[in-house]
Amino acid sequence: MAWYEYDPQRLLIERKAMALKFPQFQLLKREDAFCWLGTPESNRGNKYEILVEYPEHFPNMAPSVFPVTPGVNSTDLTDQLKHHYPNGKLCLYYPGDRTFSNDTTAATVVVTAAWFFPYEAWLESGKRVWPGQELDHMQI
């Protein structure tokens, strides 16, 4: 049974949190999962469409965030895109800095918009410097 079937109240909480913080986001049902689709704006005024997908074991696991458009993929294999996993999911937290708890809502997409701040700085540096701590995402 899916999380939203055994806990329909939690789905209502998620809807309210997103309506309050990100009313432009749209709740979609894909196969056996719910996800949000919307377009936050970076501090430089750039807009990025993202997909926030609930995992099967939500709220015990954090939603995954994927950029949709414009793509944030690297075109050169020697110049890997920073802070994303091979499946395209964004790395939003440095391990140990923040733990997702089961009372946190998907409205944490605010963190997603913050991911684009260093991403844009990295692009401006000629893809040389990512501001902040880093890990090898192929090893995690």
N, C-alpha and C positions, 0 to 999 in steps of 0.2 A: 504494500500500500504506500502511495506517495505521501510525502510530508504534509501536503496541503489537504489531503483527504482525511488523515487522522488528526490534523490540527487546523481546521478551517479558520479558527480564530486568528491563527498566526498569519494566514494569507490576508485577512482583513487588516491586521497591524501593518503588514508590508505595503498594502495599497495606500493606507492612510499616510504612512511615512513618506512614500514617494510622491503622493499628491501634494503634500505639504512642502517638501523640499525641491522636487523636480516635476512639476505638473506637466511639463512638455514630454515626459517619458511615457511610453505606451507599453502596457502589459500584454505579452503575447504567450500563447500556448503552443509549444513545439514538441511533437511526439509526447513523451511523458514528463516534460519539464516546462516550467514557467520561466520566462525571461523578460527583461525590460529592454526596450530599444529607445535610445534618445541621443541628444546631441549637446553635451556640455561645451562650454567655451573656455579656452585657455586664457591666462592673464595677458597674452598678446593679441587676443581677439580672434584666434583661430578656432574653428569649430571642428569637432571630431565626433562622428557618429559611433556609438559604442553599443555593445550587447552585454547585458549583465545577466548571467545565467545561474539559476539556482541549482545546486548539486542535489543529488538524490538524498543525501543525508542532512540536508538543511533542517534546522538551524545549527547543527553540530559541526558543520563545515561552512566556510565562507563562500559566497557567490563568486563565480569566475567572471572576469571582465575581458572582453575581446574588442579591439578596435575594428570598425567596419569600414568607414570611409572618412577621410582619405586613408589609404593604407599606410601603415608605418613600417613596411617591410624594407629590409636592406636588399639592394639589387646585386651587391658584390659579396660573394661568400667569404672573402677575406675581411670584410667590413661588417661583422655581425651586428644586427640590431641589438641595442642594449636593453636589458631589463624586460625581457619577455621570454617565454618558454617556447620550445619547438612547436607546440600546437597553436601558437599565436596568443595565448593567454598572457595578460600583462602581469608583471611582478610588482605588486603594490606595497609590499612591506619588507623591510629588512628583517630577517629572522631575529626574534627577541625584542624588536622595537614595539610590536603591537600584536596581541593575540586576538583573533576573532572570537567573540563570545556568543553564546546562543541567544542573547538578548539584543544583539546588534542587527539592524535591518539592512536591506539592500540599498538603502539611501546612503550607504557609505560610498556611493559613486562619486561623492565629493572628492574622495581620495583619488579616484580615477582622473579627474580633471587636474589634480596636483601632479600626477605622473607625467602629464604633457609639458609641465614647466621645465623640468630637466631635459626632457626629450627635445624640446625646441632649442634649449641652450646647447645641447650636444650637437644638433644639426648646425647651429651657428658657429660652433668651434671647428667645423670641418670634420665632424665625427671623431674628434680626438679626445675630448674631455667630457666625462659624465659627472656633473656636480653631485657629490655625495658618495656614500659607501656603496660598494659593489660586491657581488658574489658571482661565481661562474654558474649560470643558469642551466648549463648542460649537466652539471654535477648534482643538482638538487633533485 
